């Protein structure tokens, strides 16, 4: 085998190995669509796998603004008491203006447990705009 041919075979093997490794490191991202209608989320529970990355597509069909916040009890309490007018810079936190569709992506912890998704605009959480994310 010539040196050029050996180099080509080695380069091909390295590329194939990199692609296989890349596929494992970046599993397919699942998309979950949630509709907001009459100030309620279309689902109250979503099951996810430990370490899974989920792309949330939030469709707000209401004539009023909402938000979609993922987190544990502390995150939810901070947002319930907070005054942030809009979201979008953090994974799992997005403002969803009236009549729009917004997207946020969130990677869940590697351990089993639960988180919550919620809207914390004034009165919305108390009205029932929250649900569970079960990591199992």
C-alpha positions, -999 to 999 in steps of 0.1 A, spaced: 0 0 0 14 34 -9 18 61 18 -9 82 2 -34 53 3 -25 45 40 -29 82 49 -63 82 32 -75 51 50 -63 65 83 -80 98 77 -113 80 68 -111 59 100 -104 90 121 -134 108 105 -157 78 110 -146 75 146 -152 112 152 -187 110 136 -196 80 157 -184 98 189 -202 129 179 -235 110 175 -232 97 211 -222 130 226 -251 148 209 -281 126 209 -312 136 190 -331 164 206 -367 156 212 -393 183 204 -423 188 227 -450 213 216 -471 229 243 -501 251 235 -513 278 258 -551 283 256 -574 301 280 -544 306 303 -536 269 307 -509 247 293 -521 219 270 -504 193 293 -498 191 331 -471 165 330 -442 157 307 -419 127 312 -382 131 303 -351 109 306 -322 118 328 -297 139 308 -322 143 279 -322 176 259 -357 187 250 -367 215 226 -399 231 239 -421 248 213 -446 270 232 -476 282 211 -496 310 229 -530 312 214 -542 336 240 -547 374 235 -524 380 266 -487 374 273 -474 343 292 -440 328 300 -426 293 303 -401 287 331 -385 253 339 -369 247 373 -370 233 408 -389 248 437 -363 275 443 -363 287 406 -401 288 407 -402 308 439 -377 333 427 -398 339 395 -431 340 414 -417 368 436 -395 383 409 -400 412 385 -382 401 354 -403 416 325 -391 391 299 -371 359 295 -351 342 268 -314 344 277 -314 312 299 -323 277 287 -357 268 299 -369 304 304 -389 321 277 -414 349 274 -443 340 251 -461 372 239 -498 369 229 -504 351 196 -467 340 192 -448 308 192 -415 307 211 -388 280 215 -365 271 244 -342 241 248 -334 225 282 -310 197 292 -323 178 322 -301 166 351 -286 131 348 -305 120 379 -341 110 384 -364 135 401 -389 162 391 -389 198 380 -418 221 373 -428 243 343 -448 274 350 -460 309 341 -454 335 368 -470 366 353 -492 381 380 -519 356 391 -511 330 364 -495 304 387 -523 306 412 -548 302 382 -531 269 374 -504 276 349 -479 250 360 -471 214 355 -446 186 363 -415 174 345 -408 139 357 -372 128 351 -372 90 350 
